[in-house]
Amino acid sequence: MSGAFVAVVAYYAIQISLYGLFGAVVAASVGGLWWVWAAVAWAAVAVAGVRQITAGTRIIATVLVCQLAVLALLVVTAVTNPAGGQLTVTGLDPSALLVDGWGGVLALSIAAFIGIESPTTYAEEARTPRAIATAVRAGVVAAAIGYALCAWAIGVAVGTGQLGDPAAMSGQPWQILAARYGPILPAVAGLVLAAGIVTAMIALHGVAARYVFALGRDRVLPAILGATTTAGAPLGGSLAQTFVAAAVIAGTAWIGADPMLLFAWLSSLAAVAIVALLTTTSVAAIVLGLRERRTSHGVWTYGIGPALGTVAGACLLAVMVGNLHLLLDLAPESPLRHVIPACIIAAAAAGLVWAAILRARKPAVYAAIGAGRPDPLTIPDRRLASLEL
């Protein structure tokens, strides 16, 4: 229950943060008010959220292909036009990280991977557990290779000596494309970027909706949140996320706050929360293996792997929390740096308290938490909300 509450906060935060990013990017490119563009994206996500998963997947896949094409062109352009006329791997030298602010860079890099764990949310809609595991592993590998290639290519194009200069890096990678192909291609790439942000919203909306749907189906939250459409989409969870997003966008616009602050704060909250969840999941795997003596998957699944994950996760969590002031552009001593950890702790505590209340007042509901998951594909989603627990 504690983890579920933190997960809902995390995925609501990362999804809603993108409205600020999208509004700011589009407003800076074509003009207009950021919240108007955010509202346009909100409407598109709201419609996609109540349709079948296959509809959103087609949109995401199409935009992803376009994004990969732009990134591939960026890499090829950069490596065929290196600064100084010579390729170099200096930018990949690990010693370059041993400078002030490396912790903030590491924290931001880890945050960039947030979302690779989300295929597990669709476990009920997968034909086999292996498909989910394959998707997660493929996502990790693809993201790591893509990030590394693009970062290295940009360093090659501008020169590794310029990487620490904010003025020199401003506008990259658009300047790399513009220098070779003129202004049209960067404009197209910008549109692809904007479309990519919207598809990320659609994907994360689906994750957030399914968390709330599962809690509604298990009667942890009001049962109406477990309602589905006739097509099987999580109607209750989707509408709840849509309404919260609308309230945040409207509130941010009403107080006149910078939309990039909305992005920075909520994305940082999500990143820390998800790393905390992954770390505690590693601990849970170890406990489960010891308690039930699970050996069918070998010592790696319930022993070595989770132990490494626990240590790595705890270290990363410490680095991220310790460098929140850099991610949020705060003074090191600012009390605001404690807001994000406090929000996560509050969500975890709320889950514990609500679980204790359910155990005392509704023991049958408490005992059935997590039991609402049917065998994959054997029960249509539209029937899940009517399951009696």
N, C-alpha and C positions, 0 to 999 in steps of 0.2 A: 504493500500500500504506500509506504514511504517513497519507494522508487517510482511508483506510478505517478504520484503527485509531482515529483521532481521532473519526470519525463514530460508530463503535460505542460509544465511551465517552460521547459527547455524548448520544445517544438513549437509552442505558441510564440515564444520569444524570437526564435530564428526565422519563423515564417513571417511574422509581422515586421521584423526589422527590415526585410527586403522591400517593403512598401516605401520606406524612407529612402533606400538606395535607389530604387527604380524612379521615384518621383524626382529626386535630385539629379540623376543622370539625364533623364529625358528633358527636364526643364532647362538644364544647362546646355543641352544640344539644340533644342528646337524652340525653347522659350515657354512661357506660360507658368502657372502656379504648380508647384510640386504636388500639392494635394489633389489637384484635378487629375493629373496623370496617375497618381496613386489610386484614385477612385476608379479610373478606367481599368487598371489592372485588377483592382478588388472585384469589380463586376465580372471580369473574365474568369477569375479564380473561383468565384462563387458559383458560376454556371458549371464550370468543369468539376467542381467538388461534388455535385449531386448527380453526376453522370457515371456510367460504368468506368471501371479502371482502364479498360482498353482504349477508351476515347482519349483520356489524358495521356496515356502512354504513347499513342501515335503522335500527339503534338510534341511531347518531350523528345521522342526519338528523332523527329524531323529537325527540330532546333539543334539537338545535340550533334547531328551530322554536319549542320552548317557551322556550328562552333568549332568542331574538330577540323573542318576544312580551313577556316580562318587561322586557327592556331598552327596548322601544318604549313600554311603559306608564310606565316610569321617566322617560323623556325627556319624554313628554307631561305627566305629573304635575308635573315640575319646572318646565317652561316656562310652565305655566298657573298656577303658584303661586310666582312668583319672590319672593325675599327683597326686602323694601322695596316690593313691588308693581310693579316695573319690570324689564323684561328688559335685560340688559347683555352686551356682548361683551368686557368688561374681562379676563376670564379667558383670552382668546385673544391678548392683547397679548404679542408676543415679548419685550418689555422686562422682563416679569415673571420671565423665566428668569435674568436677570442678578443672581443672588443667590448666597450661599454654598450649596453643595450641588447646584448645577445639574448638575454632572457625574454625580452619583448618580442624579438624576431622569432624565437622558438615558439612562444605562446601564439603568435599570429599564424605561424605555419601549421601548428596543430589545429587551430580553429578552422583553417582552410579545408581540413579533411572532414569536418563535421557533415554528416549526411551519408557517409559510406556505410554506417550501421543500420540505416533505415530499411533496407530490404527485409529485415527480420519482422518488421511490422506487417508485412504482407504474407506471413506464414500460412494463414488460412486460405489464401488465394493461390498458393503455389501447389503444383502437382506432387512434388516430393520435397523433403527437407534438404536434400542435396542441392536442389535448385537455389535455395536461399543461401546456403553456404558458398556455392559457386559464385553467386552474384556479389556477395560481400567481398570475397577474395579478389574477384576480377576488378571490383571497384577500387580496392586498395592499390592494386598493382597499376591499374590504368591511371589513377590520379597521381600516384607517386612519379611514374614515368613522365606523364604530361607536365606536371609542375616542374620537375627537374629540367626537362628539355627546354621549356619556355623560359625559365629563369636563366639557364645557361645561355640560351640564344640571345636574350636581351643584353646580357653582360658582354657577349661577344660583339654585338652590334654597336653599343655605346662606348665600349672600353671598360675594362674592370676598374680602372682608376676613377671612373665617374660614378660607380655604383653607390658610393656614400654621399653623393652630392644631390640633395633634393631638387635643386634647380635643373640639373642635367637630366634627372630622371622624370621630370614633370612632362606628362603627355605621352610617355612611352606606354605601349608599343605603337601607338598611332603614328608617331613620327617616323618610325622605321618603315612602316607600310607606305606612308605618304611620300617619303624620299624616293621610293622605287616606282610606285604606281600612281602617284598623284593623289588629289584629295577625295576622289570618288570612293576608292576602296576603303579608306578609314571610315568614311561615313556609313558604308554598308556594314563594316565590322561593328560599328557602334550600334546599328540596328540589331545585329545579331546578339550583341551583348545585352541590349535591353530585352530582347525576346528570351534570352537565356535566363535573365532574372525572373521573368514572368513564369517560365516553365519550372524554375526552382520553387517559386511560390506554390505552383500547382502540386508539385511532388511533396513538398513539406506540409501543405494543407492536408493532403491525403494521410500523411503520417499522424498529424495531430488529430484529425477526425477519427482515425481508427483507435487511438488511445482512449479518447472520450467514449467512443462507441463501445469498446470492450468494458469500460467501467460502468456504463449504463446497462449493458446486457447482464452484467454480474450483479446489478442492483446496488452497486457501491455508490453510484450517482443516480439521479432520477431516471427511471426506466425509459422515459421519452427520448433520452439521449442515445438509447440503443436502437432507435427506430431506423428503418432502412427504406429506400425507395423501391418501387416495383422492379427496378433494374438491378437491385442488390447493393447500391451505394449506401454508405453510412450517413443517412440523412440527418439524424440528430446531432451527431458529432460534427458534421460538416457545417450545419447552420450555426452551431455554438461557436465554432472557430471564426466563421464569417462575421458574426455579430461583434465578437471581441475585437477583431481586426478593425472593423468599422469604427468602434468606439475609440480605439487608440489613434487611428488616423485623424479622426475628427478632433480629439483632444489635443493632439500635437499641433494641428493647424490652428485651433482656436487660441492656444497660448502663444503662437508665433515661434515655436521652437524650430531649430535647424533640423531638417529631416535626416541629415547625416549623423546628428547626435542620437536620434532614434535608432539608426542602424548600428552605430558603435556600441551603445549601451545594451541593446537587446541581443545583438549577435555575440557580444562578450559574455552576457549572462548565459546564453545557450551553450556556448563553447565550454565554459567552466562546468555547467550542470551536466553536460553529456560526458565529459571526461570523468566526472565524479561517478556517474552511473556506470560507465564502463569499468571503472576501478572496483566499485562495489559488486559488480557482476562477476568479476574475477574472484573476489573473496567468496561470493555465494557458490561458485562452481567448486571451490576447494571444500567448503563446508558440506555441500551436497555429496561430493565424492566420499568424504570421511563418514558422513552419517549413514549413507545407504550402501557404502562399500561398492561403488560402481567401478567395475574393472573391465566391462565389455569394450569400452573405447580406449583402453590403455591408460598408462600413467600420465601421458601427455595431456589428455583432455581434461582430467580432473586433478592434475597435480602440477607438472612442470609448466605447462602453458599458462594456466591461471596464476601461478606463483610469479612468473615473469610479468604477466599483465598487471598484477597487483603492485609490484615494485615500480614498474615503469609508469603506471598510472598515477601512483602516489607522488612520484618525482615530478611528473608533468603537471599535476594539479598544483603542487607547491610552486613551481615556476610560473604558472599562469596566474595564480592568486597573487604572488609576489610582484608581478609585473602589470597588474591591472591598471595602475596609474599611467603606464606608458600607452596601453591600448586605448585608454579613455582620455588621454591628454590632460592628466591631473597632476598636481604637485605631489611628490612622494609622501608628504605628510597629510594630504587632504583626507578628511574623514569620509568623503564620498567613496573612497576606494573600498570601504567595507560594505557598501550597499549590496553589491552582487552576491558576495558570500552570505550576507544576511538573508537575502531573498531565497537562496537555495536551502539554507538551514530552516527557514520558516516553512517552505514547502514540504521538506522532509518531516518536520515536526507535525505539520497539519495532517500528513498521511498517517503518522503514528497515532495521533489523537483520534482521528476518525476511525481507524482500525480498532482501537480500543473501545470506542463507543459501539461499533457494530458488533464486536465480540460480546459485549455486555447486553445489548438490547436486541440484536438480531443475529443470534448465533448461527442460524441456518444460512443466512446470507454470508456471514463471515466465513463459515466452513466451506462454502461453495465458490469463494473467490478464485478465479483462474480456471474453474471447471466448466465455464461456458464455451470453451473452445472445442468445436466439433472436429471430426476427422476431415482433412482437407478435401474440398469439393464434394463431400457427401451430403451437405445440407446447404441449400441456396441461402445467400446472405439475407434475403428478405424474410427468412423464417427465424433468424437468430434472435431478433428482439422478442419473440414470443416464447422463447425457451423458459420453462419453469425450473428454477433452481432450488 
